């Protein structure tokens, strides 16, 4: 399982934490986190500080032990940006 804090969609310039969790025996589990099919890091969690629009994408994780490997569902991370209204002098 992969979870996202805060929940999706995520406002631009916030901190996002993706966390992987698995139940297995033996409990020695190796985790990996991917974005759009590319390995980001071998870790149970990923922290994205000051998230940007280019951080949007499909994230998932894998959990592996001596008996095999499982892949989580995908989180399609959406990043929203603030709309700036510029006033025009007349």
Kinemage of the C-alpha trace (Angstrom):
@kinemage 1
@onewidth
@group {chain A} dominant
@subgroup {mainchain}
@vectorlist {calphas} color= white
{ca unk a 1} P 0.000 0.000 0.000
{ca unk a 2} L 1.178 3.546 -0.742
{ca unk a 3} L -0.281 6.634 0.906
{ca unk a 4} L 0.102 10.354 0.347
{ca unk a 5} L 0.062 13.083 3.000
{ca unk a 6} L -1.575 15.545 2.485
{ca unk a 7} L -4.218 13.923 0.320
{ca unk a 8} L -4.439 14.369 -3.436
{ca unk a 9} L -4.535 16.946 -5.099
{ca unk a 10} L -1.612 18.685 -3.429
{ca unk a 11} L -1.119 22.468 -3.473
{ca unk a 12} L 2.124 23.680 -5.043
{ca unk a 13} L 4.900 24.652 -2.570
{ca unk a 14} L 3.778 22.232 0.153
{ca unk a 15} L 5.596 19.275 1.674
{ca unk a 16} L 4.381 15.850 0.536
{ca unk a 17} L 5.208 12.508 2.116
{ca unk a 18} L 4.646 9.225 0.282
{ca unk a 19} L 4.734 6.190 2.559
{ca unk a 20} L 4.772 2.484 1.685
{ca unk a 21} L 3.445 -0.187 4.033
{ca unk a 22} L 3.377 -3.958 3.679
{ca unk a 23} L 2.616 -6.913 5.904
{ca unk a 24} L 4.792 -9.956 5.397
{ca unk a 25} L 6.560 -12.779 7.118
{ca unk a 26} L 9.462 -12.680 7.521
{ca unk a 27} L 9.106 -9.029 8.407
{ca unk a 28} L 12.418 -8.006 6.836
{ca unk a 29} L 11.119 -5.996 3.890
{ca unk a 30} L 12.987 -3.923 1.311
{ca unk a 31} L 11.002 -1.035 -0.176
{ca unk a 32} L 11.459 0.957 -3.380
{ca unk a 33} L 9.520 3.995 -4.611
{ca unk a 34} L 8.950 4.739 -8.301
{ca unk a 35} L 7.598 7.664 -10.317
{ca unk a 36} L 6.315 6.977 -13.830
{ca unk a 37} L 8.191 3.652 -13.847
{ca unk a 38} L 11.551 5.140 -12.810
{ca unk a 39} L 13.141 4.179 -9.486
{ca unk a 40} L 13.422 7.237 -7.228
{ca unk a 41} L 14.895 5.615 -4.143
{ca unk a 42} L 15.120 2.436 -2.105
{ca unk a 43} L 13.172 3.559 0.936
{ca unk a 44} L 9.877 3.106 2.750
{ca unk a 45} L 9.025 6.801 2.464
{ca unk a 46} L 9.750 9.725 0.183
{ca unk a 47} L 9.504 13.363 1.258
{ca unk a 48} L 9.063 15.996 -1.434
{ca unk a 49} L 9.793 19.436 0.021
{ca unk a 50} L 8.296 22.450 -1.780
{ca unk a 51} L 6.417 20.361 -4.346
{ca unk a 52} L 6.330 21.748 -7.888
{ca unk a 53} L 4.141 21.095 -10.927
{ca unk a 54} L 6.825 18.784 -12.367
{ca unk a 55} L 6.368 16.475 -9.349
{ca unk a 56} L 2.984 15.356 -10.663
{ca unk a 57} L 2.902 11.799 -11.914
{ca unk a 58} L 2.170 8.181 -11.134
{ca unk a 59} L 3.873 6.982 -7.938
{ca unk a 60} L 3.966 3.432 -6.626
{ca unk a 61} L 6.134 1.288 -4.418
{ca unk a 62} L 7.380 -2.258 -4.243
{ca unk a 63} L 7.930 -4.370 -1.153
{ca unk a 64} L 10.298 -7.335 -1.320
{ca unk a 65} L 11.378 -10.094 1.043
{ca unk a 66} L 12.962 -13.534 0.573
{ca unk a 67} L 9.670 -14.970 -0.754
{ca unk a 68} L 8.933 -12.426 -3.452
{ca unk a 69} L 7.929 -8.940 -4.442
{ca unk a 70} L 4.611 -7.069 -4.447
{ca unk a 71} L 3.713 -3.813 -6.178
{ca unk a 72} L 1.293 -1.286 -4.690
{ca unk a 73} L -1.555 0.426 -6.436
{ca unk a 74} L -0.639 3.666 -8.192
{ca unk a 75} L -1.160 7.128 -6.733
{ca unk a 76} L -1.665 9.611 -9.563
{ca unk a 77} L -0.294 12.679 -7.791
{ca unk a 78} L -1.856 15.955 -8.911
{ca unk a 79} L -0.304 19.315 -8.070
{ca unk a 80} L -2.448 22.440 -8.046
{ca unk a 81} L -1.068 25.933 -8.443
{ca unk a 82} L -2.375 29.214 -7.141
{ca unk a 83} L -3.872 31.563 -9.661
{ca unk a 84} L -2.382 35.053 -9.502
{ca unk a 85} L -4.566 37.884 -10.720
{ca unk a 86} L -2.620 40.879 -11.898
{ca unk a 87} L -4.417 44.197 -11.833
{ca unk a 88} L -4.057 46.590 -14.696
{ca unk a 89} L -3.967 50.337 -14.127
{ca unk a 90} L -6.372 52.325 -16.245
